[in-house]
Amino acid sequence: MGQTAAVSAFLWITVVSLAAWCWLLLGQGFFWRTDVRLPGRRDPDAWPSVCVVVPARDEAAVLPVGLPSLLTQDYPGRAEVFLVDDGSTDGTGDLARELSRRHGGLPLTVGSPGEPPAGWTGKLWAVRYGIGLARARDPEYLLLTDADIAHAPDSLRELVAAADTGGFDVVSQMARLRVASLWERLVVPAFVYFFAQLYPFRWIGRPGSRTAAAAGGCVLLRADMAEKARIPEAIRHAVIDDVALARAVKRSGGRVWLGLADRVDSVRPYPRLRDLWRMVSRSAYAQLRHSPALLLGTVAGLALVYLVPPAAVAVGAAGGTGAVALVGAAAWAVMAGTYVPMLRYYRQPPWLAPLLPFTAFLYLLMTVDSAAQHYRGRGAAWKGRTYARPDAVADEG
């Protein structure tokens, strides 16, 4: 009797998991599709001026790829690059100047803001300094991009044309992250897949939608909207600064667009699991607003949606319970099917799709570890800086 009741209960849990996947498939903004790319655009009559702001801390390893791609942009209007050397110890600033002399192209200014004061995350303090330098040129647009991002030669003109044509205050592209090592293959496409599940790209660009997000590696922002939304001052505490920026713009009445990139790639390597673990865990608990209730809900949700289907297949097969195995297999199949488009976008084989539960389990552990670091008083850490709580609490508003 007890065993029958347990099987029946597990069957119902598996049915709930399948129902959740059916809802995610159809009701979460078709997050799994990868066709949200730069919207329709046309060349403006007069190309607006743009200032590119690049915060850089100890980026000498990736700068020889990222910075020349900005300096050599084929942009018909006036454009200038401002690289903010954020306390680097590896010669980032000197290397940037040397690359500018070697490659020519757009004018480059290198500055350093000094250590951030209390209440500011380092990257946003560097962005503030860079925007301050740029405002002396009175640009119409600001491109906020990271030092590890490589742009195709027409990237800037395509971004500006999309913003001008669509009337967007923010046009952001999720850079195609590097996928080379085994762990990158397992974790990186899932990172973008989970992000799109939380912030469906179709909802972000929809007029009147409250869903807001951006991808910090590539954000084109209207300069007048930056002033209106008080960016970056209004989000100075944010660890997840890209989402906070998009929310600040939407709260100020602006329009935001986010999609996958065709012309923008990240060259930063994450060859080992611990590198990827650090990338995720540094901000995972901030994403949950440091809430124990949201942490418990997230862990339970990940287990129900991603771990129950394969467990049901195993339990059903071992116990000869065909109904449990069948429902679990159906949920697992829907899960894997929604992951295949992202794998194709990253040029990965579709046989990786059934491994998504394993990757989700890793993300569950990373999230729990992020919370553990928070309560041990370590706060968010990045490039030698630790943002102790509560100053590092993301301003998610």
Summary of the structure (lengths in Angstrom):
residues: 397
radius of gyration: 22.2
end to end distance: 50.4
largest distance: 79.5
contacts: 1384
relative contact order: 0.15
helix: 52%
strand: 14%
